Amino acid sequence: MSIKTLLLTLLFILNLSANERIISLSPSITEILFALDRGENIVATSSFSLYPEKAKKIPIIGGYQNPHLEKVLSFLPTLVVGQSHNQALLDKLKHFKIKTLMLDLKSIQNIKDSIATLAKTTSSLQDKQLITNIDNALLKANKNVNPHSVMIVYGLREDLRNATYIAGHNIFFEDIIHECGNTNAYTENSTSQPTLNYENIIAVNPEQVIILHSLATEANVDVKKALQNWYDLPIKASQNNKISIVDESYLHIPSHRIALTIERLCKEMND
């Protein structure tokens, strides 16, 4: 390929990128687009797209689960990117001849594949470094030579009699538990996000409990009381003094920042 042809090709790609009008239907996708240097092409996104700081200024087309079709169309998008729970909306957009892309962000491998797919779709060259960062985090993960069972809990609640959401199977949290050399305390065949009541938690009897708490969304929780209620449970984790709370903004977001989540949770499990 001649230098002239190469320059023309690059100019064509840059022009396509500049004219792209992207709508992101989840915070994870918004984060990845910014990391791929395509944040300036996002014309609208879903609620709770808070990272990076520039994402907070982007117009919102609805909630994570229920974006509004009329609002989506009003932004004249050339590309709408969502996940499996957006299937119905993405199907409707096809009738309007709008290009759509559905990503799977459940497992670590899914996240890496989605970064590569989104980069290819938007003509970005930044994906390799993002994927390398994830691979490096996995390589550097603090592996436990004496594996123990870990339960990862979504959210801190004072009343454990009601449903408690935990990390189940085929999800990146379980991947991280395994990559850190441990086992998922939850062994039943269920969804990626099962719910347990008080008796179920005791039956699972985890050796360690890690609670993903967000002060931003759970500001009214009495942390000291809630943690004590966990320690009052007759489970191995309370006996081992291995119940802890982790509050990091990126933990729930399956984006390129999974590299940070791997590092943080491995440290929590194996220190």
matplotlib code that plots the C-alpha trace (Angstrom):
import matplotlib.pyplot as plt

x = [0.0, 1.4, 1.8, -0.8, -3.3, -2.6, -3.2, -6.4, -7.6, -6.8, -8.6, -11.6, -11.6, -11.2, -14.1, -16.3, -15.5, -16.1, -19.5, -20.6, -23.5, -23.5, -26.0, -24.8, -27.5, -25.4, -22.7, -20.3, -20.6, -20.2, -17.0, -15.6, -16.4, -14.5, -11.6, -11.6, -11.4, -14.9, -16.5, -16.9, -19.2, -21.7, -24.8, -26.9, -26.6, -28.5, -28.9, -25.9, -23.2, -21.0, -17.5, -15.4, -16.5, -17.4, -20.0, -22.1, -22.7, -24.2, -28.0, -29.9, -32.4, -33.9, -33.0, -30.7, -33.6, -36.1, -34.6, -37.3, -37.5, -38.7, -35.8, -33.4, -34.7, -34.7, -30.9, -30.6, -28.1, -26.0, -25.1, -26.9, -25.0, -26.7, -26.8, -29.1, -31.7, -32.0, -33.0, -36.5, -35.4, -32.5, -35.0, -37.3, -34.4, -33.6, -37.0, -35.7, -32.6, -30.4, -27.3, -27.2, -24.7, -25.5, -22.6, -22.3, -20.5, -21.1, -17.7, -14.1, -13.7, -17.0, -15.8, -12.5, -14.3, -16.8, -14.0, -12.5, -15.9, -16.7, -13.3, -13.7, -17.2, -16.1, -12.7, -10.8, -7.2, -7.2, -8.6, -5.3, -4.0, -7.2, -7.3, -3.6, -4.3, -6.9, -4.6, -1.8, -4.2, -5.0, -1.3, -0.5, -3.5, -2.6, -3.2, -4.2, -2.2, -4.9, -8.2, -11.3, -14.9, -16.0, -19.4, -19.6, -22.7, -24.3, -25.1, -25.1, -28.4, -29.3, -32.0, -30.8, -34.1, -35.1, -33.5, -29.8, -28.3, -25.0, -22.7, -23.6, -22.2, -21.0, -20.3, -17.1, -17.2, -17.0, -14.2, -12.3, -12.9, -11.4, -8.5, -7.6, -7.3, -10.5, -13.9, -17.4, -19.3, -22.5, -22.7, -26.3, -27.4, -29.0, -28.7, -25.7, -27.4, -29.3, -31.0, -30.6, -32.6, -31.2, -31.5, -29.9, -26.9, -26.3, -26.7, -24.1, -21.8, -19.1, -15.6, -15.4, -18.0, -17.1, -19.9, -19.9, -21.2, -21.7, -21.9, -23.3, -26.4, -26.7, -26.0, -28.7, -27.4, -26.0, -22.8, -21.7, -25.1, -25.3, -21.8, -22.5, -25.6, -23.4, -21.0, -23.9, -24.6, -23.4, -21.2, -17.5, -16.8, -17.8, -15.8, -12.8, -13.2, -13.4, -16.4, -15.5, -17.0, -15.5, -16.7, -15.2, -17.2, -16.0, -16.7, -20.2, -19.2, -18.1, -15.9, -12.2, -11.9, -12.4, -8.6, -9.0, -11.7, -9.5, -6.7, -8.9, -10.9, -7.9, -6.2, -9.3, -9.5, -5.9, -4.4]
y = [0.0, 3.4, 6.2, 8.2, 5.3, 4.8, 8.5, 8.5, 5.4, 6.9, 10.1, 8.1, 6.2, 9.4, 11.0, 8.1, 8.3, 12.0, 11.7, 8.7, 9.5, 6.9, 6.1, 3.9, 2.0, 1.2, 2.8, 0.0, 0.7, 4.4, 3.8, 1.5, 4.1, 6.8, 4.4, 3.7, 7.5, 7.6, 9.6, 12.7, 10.6, 9.7, 11.8, 10.2, 7.5, 5.8, 6.8, 6.3, 6.8, 8.6, 7.8, 9.5, 12.9, 14.0, 11.3, 13.1, 15.9, 13.6, 13.7, 10.8, 8.7, 6.8, 4.2, 1.2, -1.2, 1.1, 3.6, 5.6, 4.8, 8.3, 9.9, 7.5, 8.4, 12.2, 12.1, 10.7, 8.0, 6.2, 3.5, 2.3, -0.1, -2.2, -5.5, -8.5, -6.8, -4.2, -6.7, -5.4, -1.8, -2.8, -4.9, -1.9, 0.4, -2.0, -1.1, 2.5, 1.3, 2.3, 0.3, -1.6, -3.6, -5.9, -6.8, -9.5, -8.3, -11.1, -12.8, -11.5, -13.1, -11.5, -8.1, -8.5, -9.7, -6.8, -4.3, -5.7, -5.8, -2.2, -1.0, -2.6, -1.2, 2.3, 2.1, 2.6, 1.3, 1.5, -1.9, -3.9, -1.8, -2.1, -5.9, -6.1, -4.2, -6.8, -9.7, -8.1, -7.8, -11.5, -12.4, -10.2, -11.4, -12.5, -16.2, -18.0, -21.2, -22.3, -21.8, -21.0, -20.3, -16.8, -15.2, -11.8, -9.8, -7.0, -4.2, -3.7, -4.1, -4.0, -6.7, -10.0, -11.7, -10.3, -11.2, -10.8, -10.6, -12.5, -13.4, -16.7, -18.5, -17.5, -13.9, -11.9, -11.9, -15.7, -15.5, -13.2, -15.6, -18.4, -16.3, -15.4, -19.1, -19.5, -21.0, -19.6, -20.4, -20.6, -24.0, -24.4, -24.4, -21.0, -17.7, -15.3, -13.3, -15.5, -14.2, -15.7, -15.3, -15.6, -19.4, -19.8, -17.8, -20.0, -23.1, -21.9, -21.2, -19.2, -19.0, -15.4, -12.7, -9.6, -7.0, -4.6, -1.4, 2.0, 4.9, 6.9, 4.7, 3.3, 6.4, 5.7, 2.3, 2.0, 0.4, -0.7, -2.3, -4.0, -5.4, -6.7, -8.5, -10.4, -11.3, -12.5, -15.2, -18.7, -19.1, -19.8, -16.3, -14.7, -17.3, -16.6, -12.8, -12.7, -10.4, -7.1, -4.2, -2.8, 0.5, 1.3, 3.0, 0.6, -2.7, -3.3, -2.0, -4.6, -2.4, -2.1, -1.1, -4.8, -4.7, -2.6, -4.9, -7.9, -6.3, -5.0, -8.1, -10.4, -8.3, -8.5, -12.2, -13.1, -10.6]
z = [0.0, -1.0, 1.5, -0.4, -0.2, 3.5, 4.3, 2.3, 4.2, 7.6, 6.6, 5.6, 8.9, 10.9, 9.0, 9.7, 13.4, 13.5, 12.0, 14.2, 16.5, 19.2, 21.9, 24.8, 26.7, 29.8, 32.0, 31.1, 27.4, 28.0, 30.0, 27.2, 24.5, 26.4, 26.9, 23.1, 22.5, 21.2, 24.0, 21.9, 19.6, 22.3, 21.9, 24.6, 27.2, 30.0, 33.7, 36.0, 33.4, 35.8, 34.6, 33.3, 34.6, 31.0, 30.9, 33.4, 30.9, 28.2, 27.7, 29.2, 27.2, 30.2, 32.8, 32.5, 31.9, 30.1, 27.7, 25.8, 22.0, 21.2, 22.9, 21.3, 17.8, 18.6, 18.8, 15.2, 16.2, 13.6, 16.1, 19.3, 21.6, 24.2, 26.0, 26.0, 28.2, 25.5, 22.9, 22.4, 21.8, 19.5, 17.4, 17.1, 16.0, 13.1, 11.6, 11.5, 9.7, 12.6, 13.1, 16.4, 18.4, 21.3, 23.7, 26.3, 29.4, 31.8, 32.1, 31.9, 28.5, 27.4, 28.5, 26.5, 23.4, 23.7, 23.9, 20.7, 19.0, 19.9, 18.8, 15.4, 15.0, 15.8, 14.0, 17.3, 17.7, 21.6, 22.4, 22.5, 25.4, 27.3, 26.9, 27.8, 31.0, 32.0, 31.1, 33.2, 36.2, 35.9, 35.7, 38.8, 40.8, 44.3, 44.1, 47.3, 47.9, 50.5, 48.7, 50.7, 49.8, 49.1, 48.9, 47.1, 48.2, 46.3, 48.7, 52.4, 54.3, 58.0, 57.7, 56.5, 56.7, 53.3, 49.9, 49.7, 46.2, 45.7, 42.8, 41.3, 38.3, 34.8, 35.9, 36.1, 40.0, 39.9, 37.4, 39.8, 42.7, 40.7, 39.3, 42.8, 43.7, 45.6, 45.2, 45.0, 48.2, 46.2, 44.5, 43.6, 40.0, 39.6, 37.9, 37.8, 40.5, 43.0, 46.1, 49.5, 52.7, 56.3, 56.3, 52.9, 53.8, 56.9, 54.7, 52.2, 55.1, 53.3, 54.7, 53.6, 52.8, 50.8, 50.7, 47.8, 49.4, 47.8, 50.1, 47.2, 46.7, 50.3, 52.3, 54.9, 56.0, 59.5, 58.4, 61.9, 62.7, 59.3, 59.6, 63.1, 61.9, 59.4, 62.2, 64.3, 61.7, 62.6, 59.5, 59.0, 57.8, 61.1, 63.0, 60.7, 61.1, 57.3, 56.6, 55.0, 53.1, 49.9, 48.5, 45.1, 42.3, 39.6, 41.2, 39.7, 36.2, 33.7, 31.6, 30.9, 34.6, 35.5, 35.7, 38.9, 40.2, 39.8, 41.7, 44.5, 45.1, 45.0, 47.6, 49.8, 49.4, 50.0, 52.3]

ax = plt.figure().add_subplot(projection="3d")
ax.plot(x, y, z, "-o")
ax.set_aspect("equal")
plt.show()
